Amino acid sequence: MTGFSAKRLSRTRGLMEKHVADGLVPGMVAVLARHGQVHVETVGALAFDGAGIAADTIFRLGSTSKPIVAACVMTLVEDFTLRLDDPVDELLPELAGMRVLRDPDGPLGDTVPAVRAITVRDLLTYTMGTGMVPAEPGTIPIADALDTIDGSSADGWLRGLGELPLVHQPGERWMYDTAATVTGVLVARATGMSFGEALRERLLGPLGMTDTGFSVDPNKINRLAVAYAHRTPTVDDGPTGPVDRPPVFERGGGGIVSTPNDFLTFTSMLLNGGVHRGERVLSRPSVTLMTTDQLTPRQREISGFWPGYFADIGWGFGLSVRTRRTQLGPSVGSYGWPGYYGTGWWNDPSEDLTAFVFMQRAHLGDQGLPMWADLWNSVYQALDD
């Protein structure tokens, strides 16, 4: 097999078989592509009592949706519908003239004016000034307020977000998640269509990603993998569940479903500099911007989920970028992002490699980090040339 050692690839399958046998997940799919060769491993089933898992099984991407959202935005930048450093005020007036908390942990009424407007670039780099605030209920006012915003519609959600102060000044630091959902609303308003329609027209359609979107066709529902927390389904995935109809609010932060086959098309396009089957979908400069660390040293120093979070990675547009190699896994310059339900992906340009593993298990907890490290290490042990 060109680019891979068949003997060493068995280690990746062995890890997958162990996790399925231990009941961590009912099934897993791994896809590795290198030097024009594609290797797919499928182990287990799409549910604990379901049919076998496959490369056309439909998965909830969770936050692995975020790079797709960013790529869609870049199509709008390329045709001058949007400009990276323009304020979003005209299209998102709810976010104009924002106030900023004087103390991120303090009362909501103690604010100062924002020093500048939020830009398109701020949304893509997650430096708009607000985002996920992990905290115990009742301990940080802004965390409680963000959690209670009405999310039944895009306009209502954005209005609620705009009525709250920003946690930090625009451009000051990276904050996770919220910016991606704001970006979806921006795309909808900039194009005059729903976010899902814009995504289909500008990215999914040209790539032929027919199984990717914000809902699953009822005729395909039998291919949908069940999402679990431990051994309990986290959502109603049945034929009458919410995923079988387009949502009212198409959330860019994590609402997309896809298959390994479709997702390989997307990742391969990025690895190929924006070209799919000889046709250019994104310009090479767009791909470079997306996949290059955009954070300043100061932003990396003060941002992240824990101290030192950005010691080995940075952030491009909607995805992380590896800045230092610390394991057998991804090289410096590799990029990708995981998802809440157990989807994880890297592109490694220096190795001409795209690699991802899909499963549907939320709340992995302490098992998650070593599991992913072992999987990625096994992949890189199998590279052969």
ZIURJO-V310427 format. One line per field, one symbol per residue. ss: DSSP state (h for helix, s for strand, l for the rest). phi: phi as a letter, one per 40 degrees, with the letter a starting at -180 (. if undefined). psi: psi as a letter, one per 20 degrees, with the letter a starting at -180 (. if undefined). A space follows every 10 residues. Layout:
BEGIN
ss->???
phi->???
psi->???
END
This chain:
BEGIN
ss->llsslhhhhh hhhhhhhhhh hlllllssss ssssllssss ssssslllll lslllllsss lhhhhhhhhh hhhhhhhhll llllllslll llhhhlllss slllllllll ssslllllsh hhhhhlllll llllllllll hhhhhhhlll lllhhhhhhh hhlllsllll lllllllhhh hhhhhhhhhh hlllhhhhhh hhhhhhhlll llsllllhhh hhhslllssl lsslllllll lhhhllllll llllllsssh hhhhhhhhhh hlllssllss lllhhhhhhh llllllhhhh hhllllllll llssslllls ssllllllll llllssllsl llsssssshh hlssssssll sslllhhhhh hhhhhhhhhh hlssl
phi->.cgbcdcccc cccccccccc ccgcacaabb bbbafgbbbb bbbgbcacbb cccacbccbc cfcccdcccc cccccccccg cbbdbcccdc cbccbcfcbb dcbdcccccc bbcccaccbd ddcccgbcha icbcacdgbb dccccccbcc bcaccccccc cccccccbcd gcacbcgddc cddccdcccc cgbcdccccc ccbccdcgcc bbicabddcb cccccccbbf bbdcacccdb ccccadccbc cccibcbabd ccccccccdc ccghbbfgbc bbcccccccd bbdbccdccc cbbhcadgdc cbbbbcbgac bcbacbbccd cdgcaiacbd chbbabbbdc bfbbaabbab acfcgccccc ccdccccccc cccaa
psi->ppiqohghhh hghggghghg hijgqhrqpp ppppkipppp pppbrirhka rqqrijqpqp hciihghggh hghhhhhhjj hqphjqqjgg hmhhjqlqqp phohjaqhin rrqpirqprg hhghjkkiir apnpqppjho ghggghijpo kiqgghghgh ghiqqqhrqp igrppqghhh hhhggggghh ikrqgggggg ghggghikmi jpajrpphij hijpqppqoc jpphrojrhj rhijqpqhoo ohikjqqrrh gghhgghhgg hjkjpolipp gqqghghggh jqpiqrhggh hjrrhrpjhk hiqapcojrq ppippiaibp rpiqqaqrqh jkppqqpnhh jlpppqpprm orlhcihggh gggggghhgh hipo.
END
